[in-house]
Amino acid sequence: LRSIIREEVADKAREAGIVEGKHKFNNSTHSTISDSKPEISRTDSAPYDNKHDTNNLHLSAPTDRLPRTLEEAVPVALPLIFGGLSRTSPIRLKCFQISRDKTWGVFFLLTLLANCTYIAVVPDEPSLKSGAWLIFDWTCNVIYAFEILSNNVAYGFIGHNAWVSVSYFHKMEFGILVCTVAEGIVQGFFGIDGLTARPFRLLRIIK
């Protein structure tokens, strides 16, 4: 009887060991399979469109101030002149650098003050209307025209946050430049000295 009981206990022990071993094997196998699964990362199926992002940046830029970077400016400046100037154009990059440079800004301001002083004194001194003073006057006008032109090349003439579009003062300045050019044409080709746009040029001081 004892031997029968021992055999039954041994059989149960062996069965319990086999079951426990199978359970451990199944757990270890499942853990190994789980660890070996490749990590799947989410990727954007649509490629990153840098150009599209730049256009969005331009359209979302404020319209009440000049762009701080070329990415915020119009994509093509002056499109009617030689097909326009893109953001990577060396000429446009240089004009943008001039428009943002403080040294150039001080130079343009001093030229403006000197020219306005000359215009204010001319009515009392007729001798200032000829000779070297006249050359000085038109030199200031050329510098003023260069300032307007560089701003239009850098930021664009019209369009979303272009130079003329962001401010009424810029519209006024461009109108004064047109009047100055008209004055030069009338005086140079038709010899009419009585017609002058000098009073309008004094308005530039309010900017």
C-alpha positions in Angstrom: 0.0 0.0 0.0 2.8 2.4 0.9 4.6 1.6 -2.3 1.4 2.3 -4.3 0.9 5.7 -2.5 4.5 6.6 -3.2 4.1 5.9 -6.9 0.9 7.9 -7.1 2.6 10.9 -5.3 5.6 10.6 -7.6 3.4 10.5 -10.6 1.5 13.6 -9.5 4.8 15.4 -8.7 6.2 14.6 -12.2 2.9 15.8 -13.8 3.0 19.0 -11.7 6.7 19.6 -12.8 5.9 19.1 -16.4 2.9 21.5 -16.3 5.0 24.2 -14.5 7.8 23.8 -17.0 5.4 24.2 -19.9 4.0 27.3 -18.3 7.4 28.9 -17.8 8.4 28.0 -21.3 5.2 29.6 -22.7 5.8 32.8 -20.7 9.5 33.0 -21.8 8.5 32.4 -25.4 5.8 35.1 -25.3 8.2 37.6 -23.7 10.9 36.9 -26.3 8.4 37.4 -29.1 7.2 40.6 -27.6 10.7 41.9 -27.2 11.6 41.0 -30.7 8.6 42.9 -32.3 9.9 45.8 -34.3 9.1 49.3 -33.0 6.7 50.9 -35.5 7.1 54.7 -35.6 4.6 57.0 -37.1 5.8 58.8 -40.1 4.1 61.5 -42.1 3.2 60.1 -45.5 3.2 63.5 -47.0 6.7 64.9 -47.7 7.6 68.2 -46.2 7.0 70.9 -48.7 9.4 73.7 -47.8 8.1 76.0 -50.5 4.5 75.6 -49.4 5.6 76.4 -45.8 7.4 79.6 -47.0 4.3 80.7 -48.9 2.2 80.3 -45.8 4.7 82.3 -43.8 4.4 85.1 -46.4 0.6 85.1 -46.4 0.4 85.0 -42.6 2.8 87.9 -42.1 1.4 91.2 -40.8 0.3 93.8 -43.3 0.8 96.8 -41.1 4.7 96.7 -41.1 7.5 95.8 -43.4 8.6 92.1 -43.4 11.6 91.4 -41.1 12.9 88.6 -43.3 12.7 87.9 -47.0 10.6 84.8 -46.2 7.8 87.1 -45.0 8.1 89.3 -48.1 6.5 88.8 -51.5 8.0 85.8 -53.4 8.8 87.9 -56.5 9.6 91.6 -56.4 8.8 93.8 -59.4 7.6 90.9 -61.6 7.1 93.2 -64.6 10.8 94.1 -64.8 12.8 91.3 -66.3 10.5 88.7 -64.9 11.0 89.9 -61.3 13.5 89.3 -58.6 13.1 86.2 -56.4 14.1 85.9 -52.8 17.5 84.4 -53.8 18.4 87.1 -56.2 21.8 88.7 -55.3 20.4 92.2 -56.2 17.3 91.7 -54.0 19.5 90.3 -51.1 21.7 93.4 -51.3 18.8 95.8 -51.4 17.2 94.0 -48.4 20.5 94.4 -46.5 20.6 98.1 -47.4 17.0 98.7 -46.2 17.7 97.0 -42.9 21.1 98.5 -42.3 21.2 101.3 -39.7 24.2 103.0 -41.3 22.3 103.4 -44.6 19.3 104.6 -42.7 21.3 107.4 -41.0 22.8 108.3 -44.3 19.3 108.6 -46.0 18.0 110.6 -43.0 20.9 113.1 -43.1 20.5 113.5 -46.9 16.8 114.2 -46.4 17.4 116.8 -43.7 20.1 118.5 -45.8 17.8 118.6 -48.8 14.8 119.9 -46.9 17.0 122.7 -45.4 18.1 123.6 -48.9 14.5 123.7 -50.2 13.5 125.9 -47.2 16.3 128.4 -47.9 16.0 128.6 -51.7 13.0 131.1 -51.9 15.1 133.7 -50.0 18.3 133.0 -51.9 17.8 132.9 -55.7 21.5 132.3 -56.2 21.0 128.8 -54.7 19.0 127.8 -57.8 22.0 127.4 -60.1 25.5 126.1 -60.1 26.8 123.7 -57.5 23.7 124.1 -55.3 21.5 122.8 -58.1 23.8 119.8 -58.5 23.6 119.3 -54.8 19.8 119.4 -55.0 19.6 116.8 -57.7 22.2 114.6 -56.0 19.9 114.5 -53.0 17.0 113.5 -55.3 19.1 110.7 -56.8 19.9 109.4 -53.3 16.2 109.6 -52.4 15.3 107.7 -55.6 17.8 105.1 -54.8 16.3 104.6 -51.3 12.8 104.2 -52.8 14.1 101.8 -55.5 16.0 99.6 -53.0 13.0 99.3 -50.7 10.8 98.3 -53.7 13.3 95.7 -54.8 13.7 94.3 -51.3 10.0 94.2 -50.2 8.2 94.3 -53.5 6.2 97.2 -54.9 2.6 96.1 -54.4 1.1 92.9 -52.9 0.7 91.4 -49.4 2.9 93.5 -47.0 4.8 95.0 -49.9 6.6 98.3 -49.5 3.8 100.5 -50.9 1.0 98.5 -49.4 2.0 98.6 -45.7 1.9 102.4 -45.2 0.2 105.5 -46.5 3.5 107.3 -45.9 5.2 105.0 -48.4 2.5 105.9 -51.0 3.1 109.5 -50.3 6.9 109.1 -50.7 6.4 107.3 -54.0 4.1 110.1 -55.2 6.7 112.7 -54.2 9.3 110.8 -56.2 7.0 110.8 -59.3 6.5 114.6 -58.9 10.2 115.1 -58.6 10.9 113.1 -61.8 8.2 115.0 -63.6 9.8 118.3 -62.4 13.1 117.2 -63.9 11.6 116.3 -67.2 9.7 119.5 -67.5 12.7 121.7 -66.6 15.2 119.6 -68.7 13.2 119.1 -71.9 10.8 122.0 -71.9 12.8 124.7 -70.1 10.0 125.6 -67.7 11.5 126.8 -64.5 8.4 128.1 -62.8 6.9 124.6 -62.3 8.5 123.0 -59.2 7.6 120.1 -56.8 9.9 121.4 -54.0 7.0 122.2 -51.6 5.8 118.6 -51.9 9.3 117.3 -51.2 9.2 119.0 -47.8 6.5 116.5 -46.8 9.2 113.8 -46.7 10.4 115.2 -43.3 7.2 113.9 -41.5 8.2 110.3 -42.0 
